């Protein structure tokens, strides 16, 4: 399940439930559609209510980073669960996106 | 504690969450921490996804999961009769992926190796792949 909101030219993508290969394509399409419709400069993934993510989510993050980079924008991620943070750091995405503990930090970082 | 279950399911992506639910229920009696539980679920999700996306690709077949508990160690064997892996060493390199148009990250085996204690891969081209994952639960407990 995904919810969108726009605040200060930032698209906030809040994902609940699971991110795996089964729902990755649909999630990707929904996010890309929103990015193309909204005139946003930044993207924040709010994963604080996410139950589960595997490496399919890493592909989504890297793909959206590339998309936002072409628009001159930045990406930040809100993460509260240790395993999710471990997965993100293992992939090295912290070199290209900001990993934050809270939405307010992510809004400042992105 | 000793226990064993065997399940098989079709190589449909909706069965990835089924496999995670099964392993979570199976290891629950070992009283894993939330992090240990998430580690095992993530590793299983990666192994099952590999069988579905790479093993069977567009074809359909069964994925087999054999889960055992021996004392405080869980062993999970994920097996398919798919196309197999031609070069296991290359497949296990971080960021390597044969799927270039689907935004696969190529992190599957790296995730399994990081989140589990051991990962063993056997594969024969045209016959299938068998991934064996083990993890001791509660080793950081006082």
Interface residues (C-beta under 8 A of the other chain):
Chain A: X18 X20 X21 X22 X24 X25 X28 X52 X53 X54 X55 X56 X58 X59 X60 X62 X63 X81 X82 X83 X84 X86 X87 X90 X91
Chain B: X13 X14 X16 X17 X20 X34 X35 X38 X39 X41 X42 X45 X46 X49 X52 X53 X102 X103 X104 X105 X107 X108 X110 X111 X114 X115
